[in-house]
Amino acid sequence: MADPAHIRDDFPILDREVDGEPLVYLDNAATTQTPTQVYDVFREYYEEYNANIHRGIHGLSHEASVAYEEAHERIAEFVGASGGLEEIVFTKNATEAVNIVAYGMGMQEFGPGDNVVVTEMEHHASLVTWQQVARRTGAEIRYVRVDEEGHLDMEHAAELIDDDTRMLSVAHVSNVLGTVNPVAELADLAHDHGALVFLDGAQSVPNRPVDVDDLDVDFLAFSGHKMCGPTGIGALYGKRHLLEEMEPYLYGGEMIRKVTFEESTWEDLPWKFEAGTPPIAEGIALAAAADYLDGIGMEAVAAHENELAQYAMDRLAERDDVAVYGVPRGEERSGLVAFNVDGVHGHDLSSVLNDHGIAVRAGDHCTQPLHDRLDVPGSVRASFYVYNTEREVDALIDALEGARERRDELVASDRFHDRFADHYHAPRNAGAIADPTFTKDAAETSCGDDGEFFVEIDDGRIADVGFESESCAVSTAVASMVSEALRGEPVERALEAEEIVEGLVDGHYPDLRRDCVRGPGEVIAEAARDHLDARHPATARTD
């Protein structure tokens, strides 16, 4: 691969500073940066031939239509789809792509007695979607286990996939564990039982060669913003005969062939699934992103990411206060490492790293069941791309030094309201209580907070309240504040817990912590509603 130092010249944003510190961007599994070569194509569209496609007779519309269709062809080539543009549907993102298949096939064709097999490492976009298909159709959903080293249990997969399996949906690469799954082997297993295979390529198409014909998957979804492209564009690959059989997910202009007052017919592939004015500039820029990555070489991209991930794991292993998740050192993995530092919640650590200009992701990364499987509420994820260097990995490791002390300094700084620091360092009502009337889990999925509230009700009042927390500093402080405010109050007062929290913090929301501030209040209010509904079922909510 070309020297990352030269590649970095294509990404002007990497020259910026964050609060006076050089930017170290290690959040690429969420969104990669966009090179000048791709942005120029996007800008060129708007400067030179901006027009709607397929319906206009004028020259600009023709130019835009040709470029947009060629973009489909280019993406088909990029992922090895021999069927060409008819097998590539442009979507908003990978999430929309999985929903197109879930609606067009799952909702329409699955039913009681059928099953859908997914894995424990799936992203919520896939897991929740197939969960809903199962719930609404009466089909069963099954989960392939992940072993202690972050691999799929293939023997378990063979047990779960049977002649009643309609769909196997699997992530090509785990966005937490770095695992590269044996897709071709899984596809063979599914097809032997007559099942279809949906491949979530959001974390693979951007960083390694993907050939859908070789893998023999039936569907593939991925997003442009994770592969040097713009936001608002993704793609669904589907085998042509399957896309022809499926019902469209959206209706309207562009996807229509003929309309009468009695009925309508659909346009040819792929336009059948692209209702309304499509993301024209974004689609053309996505093709430019494919050109850019092919210019580097996808084998080289994969090798570079693996090298950085291995180096990061070696450096993290030097510390005895770090737990790393996923496949072991030395085994090929995607370019990401998820870890935790003992005694520092991931959200707090992310804030500490941000003060050094280092951008990482903290939380459950839209894989809450997987984190439950790992028995941690969340993790910190550093993810690498073509422009990252070992020096940036070193900057990350250096910034972990003294993380607990800097976390405490951050909480005590003027960026946080005084009440937060007081309640964080001396939390009120911390711990379980002996005989609670009810308990309520306080998981906050957006940032990996976890905890539990314990409430004792006596004669309609909150006689005692306690909490246990594996949460960030802000959420812990707010839990303390709201528990103190509600103790001795009528239970109905807890319905107003969210408003109470807002009043207690007086509008001083720390940077990027709004969800953590709201979370404890939302949990207490929901618990109070559940309690009151149980006591008075005749007046329980029906919403």
C-alpha positions as CSV (number, residue, x, y, z in Angstrom):
1,M,0.0,0.0,0.0
2,A,1.1,3.6,-0.6
3,D,2.7,5.3,2.4
4,P,-0.1,6.5,4.7
5,A,1.7,9.8,5.0
6,H,1.1,10.4,1.3
7,I,-2.5,9.1,1.5
8,R,-3.2,11.6,4.3
9,D,-2.6,14.4,1.9
10,D,-5.9,13.4,0.2
11,F,-7.8,14.1,3.5
12,P,-7.6,17.8,4.5
13,I,-9.7,17.2,7.6
14,L,-6.8,15.3,9.1
15,D,-4.8,18.5,9.4
16,R,-7.2,20.1,11.8
17,E,-6.9,20.4,15.5
18,V,-9.4,19.6,18.3
19,D,-9.1,22.1,21.2
20,G,-5.5,22.8,20.3
21,E,-4.5,19.1,19.8
22,P,-3.8,17.5,16.5
23,L,-6.7,15.3,15.4
24,V,-6.1,11.6,15.7
25,Y,-9.2,10.1,14.0
26,L,-9.8,6.5,15.2
27,D,-13.6,6.2,14.7
28,N,-13.5,4.8,11.2
29,A,-15.8,1.9,11.9
30,A,-18.5,4.5,12.4
31,T,-17.6,6.8,9.5
32,T,-14.5,7.2,7.5
33,Q,-13.2,10.6,6.2
34,T,-13.7,11.6,2.6
35,P,-10.7,12.2,0.2
36,T,-10.6,15.3,-2.0
37,Q,-10.9,13.1,-5.1
38,V,-14.4,11.9,-4.0
39,Y,-15.5,15.3,-2.8
40,D,-14.5,16.9,-6.1
41,V,-16.7,14.4,-8.0
42,F,-19.6,15.4,-5.6
43,R,-19.0,19.1,-6.2
44,E,-18.6,18.6,-9.9
45,Y,-22.1,17.2,-10.2
46,Y,-23.6,20.3,-8.6
47,E,-21.4,22.7,-10.5
48,E,-21.7,21.2,-13.9
49,Y,-24.7,18.9,-14.5
50,N,-27.1,19.0,-11.5
51,A,-30.5,17.7,-12.8
52,N,-33.0,15.0,-12.1
53,I,-32.6,11.7,-13.9
54,H,-34.4,9.5,-16.4
55,R,-37.4,11.7,-17.0
56,G,-35.7,14.8,-18.5
57,I,-35.1,15.2,-22.3
58,H,-32.6,18.0,-21.8
59,G,-28.8,17.5,-21.9
60,L,-28.1,17.9,-18.1
61,S,-30.7,15.2,-17.3
62,H,-29.1,12.9,-19.8
63,E,-25.6,13.5,-18.3
64,A,-26.8,12.9,-14.8
65,S,-28.7,9.8,-15.8
66,V,-25.7,8.3,-17.5
67,A,-23.4,9.1,-14.6
68,Y,-25.9,7.6,-12.1
69,E,-26.3,4.4,-14.1
70,E,-22.6,4.1,-14.6
71,A,-22.2,4.4,-10.8
72,H,-24.4,1.3,-10.3
73,E,-22.2,-0.5,-12.8
74,R,-19.1,0.6,-11.0
75,I,-20.4,-0.6,-7.6
76,A,-21.5,-3.9,-9.1
77,E,-17.9,-4.4,-10.4
78,F,-16.5,-3.3,-7.0
79,V,-18.3,-6.1,-5.1
80,G,-18.1,-8.7,-7.9
81,A,-21.7,-8.7,-9.0
82,S,-21.6,-10.2,-12.5
83,G,-25.2,-9.3,-13.1
84,G,-24.3,-5.6,-13.4
85,L,-26.4,-2.6,-12.5
86,E,-29.6,-4.7,-12.3
87,E,-28.3,-6.3,-9.1
88,I,-27.3,-3.1,-7.3
89,V,-29.9,-0.9,-5.6
90,F,-28.8,2.4,-4.2
91,T,-30.2,3.0,-0.7
92,K,-29.7,5.6,2.1
93,N,-27.5,3.2,4.0
94,A,-27.0,-0.5,4.9
95,T,-29.9,-0.3,7.3
96,E,-32.4,0.6,4.6
97,A,-30.9,-2.2,2.5
98,V,-31.7,-4.9,5.1
99,N,-35.2,-3.5,5.5
100,I,-35.8,-3.7,1.8
101,V,-35.2,-7.4,1.9
102,A,-36.9,-7.9,5.3
103,Y,-40.1,-6.3,3.9
104,G,-39.9,-7.5,0.3
105,M,-39.2,-11.1,1.3
106,G,-39.4,-11.7,5.0
107,M,-42.7,-9.9,5.7
108,Q,-44.3,-11.2,2.6
109,E,-43.2,-14.8,2.6
110,F,-42.2,-16.0,6.1
111,G,-44.6,-17.6,8.5
112,P,-45.1,-20.0,11.4
113,G,-42.8,-22.9,11.2
114,D,-40.1,-21.0,9.4
115,N,-37.0,-19.7,11.1
116,V,-34.4,-17.0,10.6
117,V,-30.9,-17.6,11.8
118,V,-28.7,-14.7,12.9
119,T,-25.6,-14.5,15.1
120,E,-24.9,-13.1,18.5
121,M,-22.5,-10.5,17.0
122,E,-25.0,-8.9,14.7
123,H,-25.5,-5.1,14.5
124,H,-28.8,-3.9,15.7
125,A,-29.7,-2.8,12.1
126,S,-29.8,-6.5,11.2
127,L,-30.7,-8.2,14.5
128,V,-33.7,-5.9,15.3
129,T,-35.0,-6.0,11.7
130,W,-35.1,-9.8,11.6
131,Q,-36.5,-9.8,15.1
132,Q,-39.4,-7.8,13.9
133,V,-39.9,-10.0,10.9
134,A,-40.1,-13.0,13.2
135,R,-42.5,-11.3,15.5
136,R,-44.8,-10.1,12.8
137,T,-44.9,-13.3,10.7
138,G,-44.8,-15.9,13.5
139,A,-41.4,-17.2,12.3
140,E,-38.7,-18.2,14.9
141,I,-35.4,-16.4,15.2
142,R,-32.3,-18.3,16.2
143,Y,-28.9,-17.0,17.3
144,V,-25.6,-18.6,16.5
145,R,-23.3,-18.5,19.6
146,V,-20.1,-16.6,19.7
147,D,-17.3,-18.4,21.6
148,E,-14.9,-16.9,24.1
149,E,-12.4,-15.9,21.5
150,G,-14.9,-14.1,19.3
151,H,-15.5,-16.7,16.7
152,L,-18.8,-18.1,15.5
153,D,-19.5,-21.6,16.9
154,M,-19.8,-23.3,13.5
155,E,-21.1,-26.6,15.1
156,H,-23.9,-24.6,16.7
157,A,-24.6,-22.9,13.3
158,A,-25.0,-26.4,11.8
159,E,-27.4,-27.4,14.5
160,L,-29.6,-24.2,14.1
161,I,-29.7,-24.1,10.3
162,D,-32.3,-26.7,9.1
163,D,-34.8,-27.3,6.3
164,D,-37.1,-24.7,7.9
165,T,-34.5,-22.0,7.8
166,R,-35.6,-19.3,5.3
167,M,-32.8,-16.8,5.9
168,L,-29.3,-16.7,7.4
169,S,-28.2,-13.2,8.1
170,V,-24.6,-12.7,9.2
171,A,-22.1,-9.9,9.6
172,H,-19.1,-10.4,7.4
173,V,-17.0,-8.6,10.0
174,S,-17.9,-7.9,13.6
175,N,-17.8,-4.2,14.4
176,V,-16.7,-5.0,18.0
177,L,-14.7,-8.3,17.9
178,G,-12.9,-7.7,14.6
179,T,-13.8,-11.2,13.6
180,V,-13.8,-12.0,9.9
181,N,-16.5,-14.7,9.6
182,P,-16.3,-17.7,7.2
183,V,-19.0,-16.5,4.9
184,A,-18.5,-19.0,2.0
185,E,-18.7,-21.9,4.5
186,L,-21.9,-20.5,6.1
187,A,-23.4,-19.9,2.6
188,D,-22.8,-23.5,1.6
189,L,-24.4,-24.6,4.9
190,A,-27.5,-22.4,4.4
191,H,-27.9,-23.3,0.7
192,D,-27.7,-27.0,1.5
193,H,-30.9,-26.5,3.4
194,G,-32.6,-24.2,0.8
195,A,-32.1,-21.1,2.9
196,L,-31.0,-17.7,1.6
197,V,-28.0,-15.7,2.8
198,F,-28.0,-12.0,3.7
199,L,-24.5,-10.6,4.3
200,D,-24.0,-7.4,6.3
201,G,-21.0,-6.0,4.6
202,A,-20.9,-2.6,6.4
203,Q,-17.6,-3.5,8.0
204,S,-16.1,-5.6,5.2
205,V,-16.8,-3.9,1.8
206,P,-14.8,-0.8,3.0
207,N,-11.7,-2.7,4.1
208,R,-11.2,-5.9,2.2
209,P,-11.9,-7.5,-1.2
210,V,-15.5,-8.7,-1.4
211,D,-16.8,-10.8,-4.3
212,V,-20.4,-11.7,-3.9
213,D,-20.2,-14.3,-6.7
214,D,-17.4,-16.1,-5.1
215,L,-19.0,-16.0,-1.7
216,D,-22.3,-17.0,-3.2
217,V,-24.4,-14.8,-0.9
218,D,-27.9,-13.9,-2.0
219,F,-27.9,-10.3,-0.6
220,L,-25.2,-7.9,0.5
221,A,-25.7,-4.5,2.2
222,F,-23.1,-1.8,2.8
223,S,-22.8,2.0,3.4
224,G,-20.9,4.6,1.5
225,H,-19.8,6.7,4.5
226,K,-17.7,3.8,5.8
227,M,-15.7,3.5,2.6
228,C,-14.5,7.1,1.9
229,G,-17.9,8.0,0.4
230,P,-20.6,10.5,1.4
231,T,-23.3,10.0,3.9
232,G,-26.8,9.3,2.7
233,I,-25.8,6.5,0.3
234,G,-25.6,2.8,0.6
235,A,-26.2,-0.2,-1.6
236,L,-28.1,-3.5,-1.7
237,Y,-26.8,-6.3,-3.9
238,G,-29.3,-9.0,-4.6
239,K,-29.2,-11.9,-7.1
240,R,-31.3,-10.8,-10.0
241,H,-34.0,-13.4,-9.8
242,L,-34.6,-12.7,-6.2
243,L,-34.9,-9.0,-6.7
244,E,-37.3,-9.6,-9.5
245,E,-39.5,-11.7,-7.2
246,M,-39.5,-9.3,-4.3
247,E,-42.1,-6.6,-3.7
248,P,-40.8,-3.1,-3.4
249,Y,-40.5,-1.4,0.0
250,L,-41.3,2.1,-1.2
251,Y,-43.7,3.4,-3.8
252,G,-43.9,6.5,-5.9
253,G,-42.2,8.2,-8.7
254,E,-39.2,6.7,-10.6
255,M,-40.1,3.1,-9.6
256,I,-43.3,3.1,-11.6
257,R,-43.7,1.8,-15.2
258,K,-47.5,2.2,-15.8
259,V,-50.2,3.7,-13.6
260,T,-53.9,3.6,-14.0
261,F,-56.7,4.4,-11.6
262,E,-57.0,0.6,-11.1
263,E,-53.4,-0.6,-10.7
264,S,-49.7,0.1,-11.2
265,T,-46.8,-1.8,-12.5
266,W,-43.1,-1.5,-11.5
267,E,-40.1,-0.4,-13.4
268,D,-37.2,-2.7,-14.3
269,L,-34.4,-3.4,-11.9
270,P,-32.8,-1.7,-10.0
271,W,-35.2,1.3,-10.3
272,K,-38.1,-0.8,-9.0
273,F,-36.6,-0.3,-5.5
274,E,-35.5,3.4,-5.9
275,A,-38.7,5.3,-5.4
276,G,-38.6,9.1,-5.8
277,T,-35.7,11.3,-6.6
278,P,-32.6,9.1,-5.7
279,P,-29.3,10.3,-4.1
280,I,-27.8,11.2,-7.4
281,A,-24.7,13.1,-6.4
282,E,-24.1,10.6,-3.5
283,G,-24.4,7.6,-5.8
284,I,-21.9,9.1,-8.3
285,A,-19.5,10.0,-5.5
286,L,-19.8,6.4,-4.1
287,A,-18.5,5.2,-7.4
288,A,-15.6,7.6,-7.1
289,A,-14.9,6.2,-3.6
290,A,-14.7,2.7,-5.1
291,D,-12.3,4.1,-7.7
292,Y,-10.2,5.6,-4.9
293,L,-10.0,2.4,-2.9
294,D,-9.2,0.3,-5.9
295,G,-6.4,2.7,-6.6
296,I,-4.9,1.8,-3.2
297,G,-5.8,-1.9,-3.6
298,M,-8.3,-3.7,-1.4
299,E,-5.8,-6.4,-0.5
300,A,-3.4,-3.6,0.7
301,V,-6.2,-1.9,2.7
302,A,-7.0,-5.2,4.5
303,A,-3.3,-5.8,5.2
304,H,-2.7,-2.3,6.5
305,E,-5.8,-2.4,8.8
306,N,-4.7,-5.8,10.2
307,E,-1.2,-4.5,10.9
308,L,-2.5,-1.5,12.8
309,A,-4.9,-3.7,14.8
310,Q,-2.2,-6.1,15.7
311,Y,0.1,-3.3,16.7
312,A,-2.6,-1.7,18.8
313,M,-3.3,-5.1,20.5
314,D,0.5,-5.5,21.3
315,R,0.6,-2.0,22.8
316,L,-2.6,-2.5,24.8
317,A,-1.2,-5.8,26.1
318,E,1.6,-3.8,27.8
319,R,-1.0,-2.5,30.3
320,D,-2.4,-4.6,33.1
321,D,-5.5,-2.4,33.5
322,V,-6.8,-3.0,29.9
323,A,-9.2,-5.8,28.8
324,V,-9.4,-6.3,25.0
325,Y,-12.2,-8.1,23.3
326,G,-12.4,-10.2,20.2
327,V,-10.2,-12.6,18.3
328,P,-6.7,-13.2,19.8
329,R,-3.5,-11.4,18.8
330,G,-1.9,-12.8,15.8
331,E,-5.1,-13.9,14.1
332,E,-6.2,-11.8,11.1
333,R,-8.8,-9.3,12.1
334,S,-10.5,-6.2,10.8
335,G,-8.9,-2.9,11.6
336,L,-10.5,-2.2,15.0
337,V,-9.9,-3.0,18.6
338,A,-12.5,-2.8,21.4
339,F,-11.3,-2.6,24.9
340,N,-12.0,-1.2,28.4
341,V,-9.7,0.4,31.0
342,D,-10.3,-0.8,34.5
343,G,-12.1,1.7,36.7
344,V,-12.9,4.1,33.8
345,H,-16.3,4.0,32.0
346,G,-15.9,4.1,28.3
347,H,-17.8,7.3,27.9
348,D,-15.6,9.0,30.4
349,L,-12.5,7.6,28.7
350,S,-13.7,8.9,25.3
351,S,-14.0,12.3,26.8
352,V,-10.5,12.1,28.2
353,L,-9.1,11.0,24.9
354,N,-11.0,13.8,23.1
355,D,-9.1,16.2,25.2
356,H,-6.0,14.8,23.5
357,G,-7.6,15.2,20.1
358,I,-8.2,11.5,19.8
359,A,-11.6,10.4,18.4
360,V,-12.8,7.0,19.3
361,R,-16.2,5.4,19.8
362,A,-17.6,4.4,23.2
363,G,-20.8,2.5,24.1
364,D,-22.2,-0.8,22.8
365,H,-21.7,0.0,19.1
366,C,-25.2,-1.1,18.3
367,T,-24.5,-4.6,19.6
368,Q,-26.0,-4.6,23.0
369,P,-26.7,-8.4,23.0
370,L,-23.1,-9.0,22.1
371,H,-21.9,-6.9,25.0
372,D,-24.3,-8.7,27.3
373,R,-22.6,-11.9,26.1
374,L,-19.2,-10.4,26.9
375,D,-20.7,-9.3,30.3
376,V,-19.7,-5.7,29.9
377,P,-22.1,-2.8,29.5
378,G,-20.0,-1.2,26.7
379,S,-16.5,-0.8,25.3
380,V,-14.2,1.7,23.8
381,R,-13.4,1.1,20.1
382,A,-10.5,2.3,18.2
383,S,-10.9,1.7,14.5
384,F,-8.3,2.3,11.8
385,Y,-8.3,3.1,8.1
386,V,-5.9,3.7,5.2
387,Y,-4.6,7.0,6.5
388,N,-3.9,5.9,10.1
389,T,-0.4,5.3,11.3
390,E,1.4,3.5,14.2
391,R,2.3,6.9,15.6
392,E,-1.4,7.5,16.1
393,V,-1.8,4.2,17.9
394,D,1.1,5.3,20.1
395,A,-0.8,8.5,20.8
396,L,-3.8,6.5,21.9
397,I,-1.8,4.3,24.2
398,D,0.1,7.3,25.7
399,A,-3.3,9.1,26.4
400,L,-4.5,6.1,28.5
401,E,-1.8,6.8,31.1
402,G,-3.4,8.3,34.2
403,A,-6.9,8.0,32.7
404,R,-8.6,7.7,36.1
405,E,-7.0,10.8,37.4
406,R,-7.8,12.8,34.3
407,R,-11.4,11.5,34.4
408,D,-11.6,13.0,37.9
409,E,-10.0,16.2,36.8
410,L,-12.5,16.4,33.9
411,V,-15.5,15.9,36.3
412,A,-14.2,18.7,38.6
413,S,-13.5,21.1,35.7
414,D,-15.7,24.0,34.8
415,R,-17.1,22.0,31.9
416,F,-19.3,20.2,34.4
417,H,-21.8,21.7,36.7
418,D,-20.7,21.6,40.4
419,R,-23.6,19.3,41.3
420,F,-22.2,16.6,39.0
421,A,-18.8,16.6,40.7
422,D,-20.3,16.5,44.1
423,H,-22.7,13.7,43.4
424,Y,-20.2,11.7,41.4
425,H,-17.5,11.8,44.1
426,A,-20.0,11.3,47.0
427,P,-23.0,9.5,45.5
428,R,-26.1,9.5,47.7
429,N,-28.1,6.3,48.1
430,A,-25.6,4.1,46.3
431,G,-26.1,0.4,46.7
432,A,-29.0,-2.0,46.9
433,I,-31.7,-1.8,49.6
434,A,-32.9,-4.8,51.7
435,D,-36.5,-5.2,50.6
436,P,-37.3,-3.2,47.5
437,T,-40.9,-3.0,46.3
438,F,-39.5,-3.0,42.7
439,T,-36.3,-2.8,40.9
440,K,-35.6,-1.4,37.5
441,D,-32.7,-2.0,35.1
442,A,-31.1,1.3,34.0
443,A,-29.3,0.3,30.8
444,E,-28.6,3.2,28.4
445,T,-27.8,1.7,25.1
446,S,-26.4,4.8,23.5
447,C,-23.3,5.0,25.6
448,G,-23.0,1.7,27.4
449,D,-24.3,2.8,30.9
450,D,-25.7,0.0,33.1
451,G,-27.1,-0.1,36.5
452,E,-30.2,-0.8,38.6
453,F,-32.6,1.2,40.7
454,F,-34.1,-0.2,43.9
455,V,-37.3,1.5,45.3
456,E,-39.3,0.7,48.5
457,I,-42.8,2.1,48.6
458,D,-44.5,2.6,52.0
459,D,-48.0,4.0,52.2
460,G,-47.8,5.5,48.7
461,R,-44.4,7.2,49.3
462,I,-40.9,6.4,48.3
463,A,-39.6,5.3,51.7
464,D,-36.2,4.3,50.4
465,V,-34.3,4.3,47.1
466,G,-30.9,3.0,46.1
467,F,-28.9,2.3,42.9
468,E,-26.0,0.4,41.6
469,S,-24.1,1.8,38.7
470,E,-21.6,0.7,36.0
471,S,-22.1,4.0,34.3
472,C,-20.2,7.1,33.2
473,A,-19.6,10.0,35.7
474,V,-22.5,12.0,34.5
475,S,-25.1,9.2,34.6
476,T,-23.8,8.1,38.1
477,A,-24.1,11.7,39.4
478,V,-27.6,12.1,38.0
479,A,-28.7,8.8,39.5
480,S,-27.5,10.1,42.8
481,M,-29.3,13.4,42.3
482,V,-32.6,12.0,41.3
483,S,-32.6,9.4,44.1
484,E,-32.0,12.1,46.7
485,A,-34.7,14.3,45.3
486,L,-37.3,11.5,45.3
487,R,-36.7,10.0,48.7
488,G,-39.8,10.6,50.9
489,E,-41.9,11.9,48.0
490,P,-45.2,10.4,46.8
491,V,-44.7,7.7,44.2
492,E,-46.6,9.8,41.7
493,R,-43.8,12.4,42.0
494,A,-41.5,9.8,40.3
495,L,-43.5,10.2,37.2
496,E,-41.9,13.6,36.9
497,A,-38.4,12.3,37.3
498,E,-37.2,13.6,33.9
499,E,-38.4,17.1,34.7
500,I,-36.8,16.9,38.1
501,V,-33.5,16.0,36.6
502,E,-33.6,18.9,34.2
503,G,-34.4,21.2,37.1
504,L,-31.6,19.8,39.3
505,V,-28.9,20.2,36.6
506,D,-30.3,23.6,35.7
507,G,-29.8,23.1,32.0
508,H,-26.0,22.5,32.4
509,Y,-25.6,19.5,30.2
510,P,-22.0,18.5,29.8
511,D,-20.6,18.1,26.3
512,L,-22.1,15.1,24.4
513,R,-23.8,13.8,27.6
514,R,-27.5,14.6,27.0
515,D,-28.5,10.9,26.9
516,C,-26.6,10.2,30.1
517,V,-28.4,13.1,31.9
518,R,-31.8,12.0,30.7
519,G,-31.3,8.3,31.3
520,P,-31.8,7.9,35.1
521,G,-34.9,10.1,35.1
522,E,-36.4,8.1,32.2
523,V,-35.8,4.9,34.0
524,I,-37.3,6.0,37.3
525,A,-40.4,7.5,35.6
526,E,-41.0,4.3,33.6
527,A,-40.6,2.2,36.8
528,A,-43.1,4.4,38.6
529,R,-45.6,4.1,35.7
530,D,-45.2,0.3,35.7
531,H,-45.8,0.2,39.5
532,L,-48.9,2.4,39.4
533,D,-50.3,0.5,36.4
534,A,-49.9,-2.8,38.3
535,R,-51.7,-1.3,41.3
536,H,-54.5,0.1,39.2
537,P,-54.9,-2.1,36.1
538,A,-58.2,-0.5,35.3
539,T,-56.5,2.8,34.6
540,A,-53.3,1.4,33.1
541,R,-52.1,3.0,29.9
542,T,-53.0,1.3,26.6
543,D,-50.4,3.1,24.5
